[in-house]
C-alpha cells in the first residue's frame, strides 16, 4: 500500500467516469489542473482491464504526488498498492479494511445525508467522509438531495469532508464556504470539453490554501 508523507491540501477530488478509451489522458489533464485526490470508479465487470487501468493510473498519480483511491474494490486496491479505497457505507467493516490495506491507507466512507453515519465512520477510523448529493447529479439523477447545513453540522467530526453530487465550479462555492474540504466531481470534470481547464476552475476555488 502506497503511503503519503502528508494529507493532500483541500481542493478537487476528481472521480473517473470510465470505461473510456482516453482515460489516462483525461486523468493526466485533471491532475495538471490541480486535482488533489483521484478516485478510480469503474463499475464494469472487466477485471483485467480494470486492473491494468488502475495500475497505470497509480503510476500517473505518483508523478503528481496525488493519492489514488479505488472505488469499492478492496481487493483491487490491495493488488495494485493503491493509496486507499472508498467504501459505500458503514456496513463495510472499516477496521477490517484498514487491517487488510495497512494503517496508513486512506479509507473514505459515503454517508450521503446522515450525520450519525458520519460520526460512526469517524470513530471507526475513516480517513474522510463524503456527503451528497447536494445538487442534481448527471451520474445519479435519482439520488436524494442533501442540505448544505450538513457540512456546517459536521464541522466537529475531526476528519475531512467531501461534498459530492452535481457539483460544478458555478455552484460549488457555497459548499466550500460551508466547510467542505474537498469537492468531488465526475461529469463537471471528465465530461468537460477541456478537462484541465475544468479542473483548474475547481482548484481556483481553494486558491487561498
For each residue, the residues with C-beta under 8 A, 3 or more apart:
1: 77 78 81 82 83 84 101 102 104 105
2: 58 62 67 68 81 82 83
3: 83 102 104
4: 7 8 65 67 83 104
5:
6:
7: 4 160
8: 4 11 36 37 65 66 67
9: 36 206 209
10: 36 160 181 182 206 209
11: 8 34 35 36 182 183 202 203 205 206 209
12: 30 33 34 35 36 37 182 183 185 189 199 202 203 206
13: 35 36 37 38 39 162 164 182 183 184 185
14: 27 30 31 35 37 38 39 184 185 189 190 199
15: 38 39 41 71 164 184 185 186 189 190
16: 20 23 26 27 38 39 40 41 42 57 186 190
17: 20 41 139 186 187 190 191
18: 23 40 41 42 44 53
19: 23 42 44 46 49 53
20: 16 17 23 26 190
21:
22: 25 26
23: 16 18 19 20 26 27 53 57
24: 27 28 53 56 57 60
25: 22 28 29
26: 16 20 22 23 29 30 190 195
27: 14 16 23 24 30 31 38 57 60
28: 24 25 31 32 60
29: 25 26 32 33 194 195 196 199
30: 12 14 26 27 33 35 38 189 190 195 196 198 199
31: 14 27 28 34 35 38 60 61 64 66 199
32: 28 29 64 196 199
33: 12 29 30 189 195 196 197 198 199 200 202 203
34: 11 12 31 199 200 202 203
35: 11 12 13 14 30 31 38 66 189 199 202 203
36: 8 9 10 11 12 13 66 182
37: 8 12 13 14 66 67 69 182
38: 13 14 15 16 27 30 31 35 57 61 66 67 68 69
39: 13 14 15 16 68 69 70 71 86 184
40: 16 18 50 53 54 57 68 69 70 71 82
41: 15 16 17 18 71 186
42: 16 18 19 46 50 53 71
43: 71
44: 18 19 49 50
45:
46: 19 42 49 50
47: 50 51
48: 51 52
49: 19 44 46 52 53
50: 40 42 44 46 47 53 54 73 76
51: 47 48 54 55 76 79 80
52: 48 49 55 56
53: 18 19 23 24 40 42 49 50 56 57
54: 40 50 51 57 58 68 70 76 80 82
55: 51 52 58 59 80
56: 24 52 53 59 60
57: 16 23 24 27 38 40 53 54 60 61 68
58: 2 54 55 61 62 68 80 81 82
59: 55 56 62 63
60: 24 27 28 31 56 57 63 64
61: 31 38 57 58 64 65 66 67 68 83
62: 2 58 59 65
63: 59 60
64: 31 32 60 61
65: 4 8 61 62
66: 8 31 35 36 37 38 61
67: 2 4 8 37 38 61 83 84 106
68: 2 38 39 40 54 57 58 61 82 83 84
69: 37 38 39 40 77 82 83 84 85 86 106 108
70: 39 40 54 73 74 76 77 80 82 84 85 86
71: 15 39 40 41 42 43 85 86
72: 85 86 87 88
73: 50 70 76 77 85
74: 70 77 78 85 97 100 101
75: 78 79
76: 50 51 54 70 73 79 80 82
77: 1 69 70 73 74 80 82 84 85 101 105
78: 1 74 75 81 82 100 101
79: 51 75 76
80: 51 54 55 58 70 76 77
81: 1 2 58 78
82: 1 2 40 54 58 68 69 70 76 77 78 85
83: 1 2 3 4 61 67 68 69 105 106
84: 1 67 68 69 70 77 101 105 106 107 108 127
85: 69 70 71 72 73 74 77 82 97 101 105 106 107 108
86: 39 69 70 71 72 107 108 109 110 130
87: 72 92 94 97 107 108 109 110
88: 72 91 92 110
89: 92 109 110 111 112 117
90: 94 109 111 117 120 121 124
91: 88
92: 87 88 89 97 109
93: 96 97
94: 87 90 97 98 107 109 121 124 125 126
95: 98 99 124 125
96: 93 99 100
97: 74 85 87 92 93 94 100 101 105 107
98: 94 95 101 102 103 105 107 125
99: 95 96
100: 74 78 96 97
101: 1 74 77 78 84 85 97 98 105 107
102: 1 3 98 105
103: 98
104: 1 3 4
105: 1 77 83 84 85 97 98 101 102 127
106: 67 69 83 84 85 127 128
107: 84 85 86 87 94 97 98 101 125 126 127
108: 69 84 85 86 87 126 127 128 129 130 162
109: 86 87 89 90 92 94 117 118 121 126 128 129 130
110: 86 87 88 89 130
111: 89 90 114 115 117 118 121 129 130 131
112: 89 117 131 132 133 143 144 146
113: 131 132 144 146 147 150
114: 111 117 118
115: 111 118 119 150 153 154
116: 119 120
117: 89 90 109 111 112 114 120 121
118: 109 111 114 115 121 122 129 131 154 157 161
119: 115 116 122 123 157
120: 90 116 117 123 124
121: 90 94 109 111 117 118 124 126 129
122: 118 119 126 129 157 158 159
123: 119 120
124: 90 94 95 120 121
125: 94 95 98 107
126: 94 107 108 109 121 122 129 159
127: 84 105 106 107 108 159 160
128: 106 108 109 159 160 161 162 181 182
129: 108 109 111 118 121 122 126 154 157 159 160 161 162
130: 86 108 109 110 111 161 162 163 164 184
131: 111 112 113 118 134 146 150 151 154 161 162 163 164
132: 112 113 137 143 146 163 164 165 167 184
133: 112 136 137 140 143 144 145 146 164 165 166
134: 131 145 146 148 163 164 165 166 167 171 175
135: 145 165 166 167 168 171
136: 133 141 145 166
137: 132 133 140 141 143 165 166 187
138: 141 166 186 187 191
139: 17 186 187
140: 133 137 143 165
141: 136 137 138
142:
143: 112 132 133 137 140 165
144: 112 113 133
145: 133 134 135 136 165
146: 112 113 131 132 133 134 150 165
147: 113 150
148: 134 151 152 174 175 178
149: 152 153 178
150: 113 115 131 146 147 153 154
151: 131 148 154 155 161 163 175 178 179 180
152: 148 149 155 178 179
153: 115 149 150
154: 115 118 129 131 150 151 157 161 179
155: 151 152 179
156:
157: 118 119 122 129 154 161
158: 122
159: 122 126 127 128 129
160: 7 10 127 128 129 181 182
161: 118 128 129 130 131 151 154 157 179 180 181 182
162: 13 108 128 129 130 131 180 181 182 183 184
163: 130 131 132 134 151 167 172 175 180 182 183 184
164: 13 15 130 131 132 133 134 167 183 184 185
165: 132 133 134 135 137 140 143 145 146
166: 133 134 135 136 137 138 171
167: 132 134 135 163 164 171 172 175 183 184 185 188
168: 135 171 172 185 188
169: 172 188 198 201 202 204 205
170:
171: 134 135 166 167 168 174 175
172: 163 167 168 169 175 176 183 202 205
173: 176 177 205
174: 148 171 177 178
175: 134 148 151 163 167 171 172 178 180 183
176: 172 173 179 180 183 205 206
177: 173 174
178: 148 149 151 152 174 175
179: 151 152 154 155 161 176
180: 151 161 162 163 175 176 183
181: 10 128 160 161 162
182: 10 11 12 13 36 37 128 160 161 162 163
183: 11 12 13 162 163 164 167 172 175 176 180 202 205
184: 13 14 15 39 130 132 162 163 164 167
185: 12 13 14 15 164 167 168 188 189 198 202
186: 15 16 17 41 138 139 189 190 191
187: 17 137 138 139 190 191
188: 167 168 169 185 191 192 198 202
189: 12 14 15 30 33 35 185 186 192 195 198 199 202
190: 14 15 16 17 20 26 30 186 187 195
191: 17 138 186 187 188
192: 188 189 195 197 198
193:
194: 29 197 198
195: 26 29 30 33 189 190 192 198 199
196: 29 30 32 33 199 200
197: 33 192 194 200 201
198: 30 33 169 185 188 189 192 194 195 201 202
199: 12 14 29 30 31 32 33 34 35 189 195 196 202 203
200: 33 34 196 197 203 204
201: 169 197 198 204 205
202: 11 12 33 34 35 169 172 183 185 188 189 198 199 205 206
203: 11 12 33 34 35 199 200 206 207
204: 169 200 201 207
205: 11 169 172 173 176 183 201 202
206: 9 10 11 12 176 202 203 209
207: 203 204
208:
209: 9 10 11 206
